């Protein structure tokens, strides 16, 4: 996927996922990737009031994790 393939909504979702996982990592550094990912998956639907599909959430989280080097 290139930058031109990402619409504004998807970019915002990826950015939010990255911020949430980084926040979780800062507050619970020993939690590990699965806990950080779970936190982001729980909070993202609360931040985005529109109906997010499960695959959108996890795709955004995986993309954010790759971009931020979280694993």
C-alpha positions in Angstrom: 0.0 0.0 0.0 1.4 3.4 -0.9 0.5 6.7 0.6 -1.7 7.5 -2.4 -3.8 4.4 -1.6 -4.7 5.6 1.9 -7.7 7.9 2.3 -7.9 10.5 5.1 -10.1 8.3 7.3 -7.7 5.3 7.1 -4.7 7.5 7.8 -6.4 9.0 10.8 -7.3 5.5 12.0 -3.6 4.3 11.6 -2.3 7.4 13.4 -4.8 6.9 16.3 -3.8 3.2 16.6 -0.1 4.1 16.8 -0.7 6.7 19.4 -2.9 4.3 21.5 -0.3 1.5 21.3 2.5 3.9 22.2 0.4 5.2 25.2 -0.2 1.7 26.3 3.5 0.9 26.0 4.5 3.9 28.1 2.0 3.2 30.8 2.6 -0.6 30.8 6.0 -1.3 29.3 6.0 -4.9 30.5 2.6 -5.6 29.0 4.0 -6.6 25.6 2.6 -6.3 22.1 -0.6 -8.3 22.6 -1.6 -6.1 25.5 -0.8 -2.9 23.6 -2.7 -4.2 20.6 -5.7 -5.1 22.7 -5.8 -1.7 24.3 -5.8 0.0 20.8 -8.5 -2.4 19.6 -10.7 -1.6 22.6 -10.3 2.2 22.4 -10.4 2.8 18.6 -14.1 2.1 18.3 -14.8 4.6 21.1 -12.8 7.3 19.4 -14.4 6.8 16.0 -18.1 7.0 16.4 -18.8 5.6 13.0 -19.1 1.8 12.6 -15.7 0.4 12.2 -15.3 -3.0 10.8 -13.1 -5.4 12.8 -10.8 -5.9 9.8 -10.3 -2.1 9.6 -9.3 -1.9 13.2 -6.8 -4.8 13.1 -5.4 -3.6 9.7 -4.8 -0.2 11.2 -3.2 -1.7 14.3 -0.9 -4.0 12.3 0.1 -1.1 10.0 0.8 1.2 13.0 2.8 -1.5 14.7 5.0 -1.9 11.6 5.5 1.8 11.2 6.3 2.3 14.9 8.5 -0.9 15.2 6.2 -2.4 17.9 6.2 -6.2 18.0 
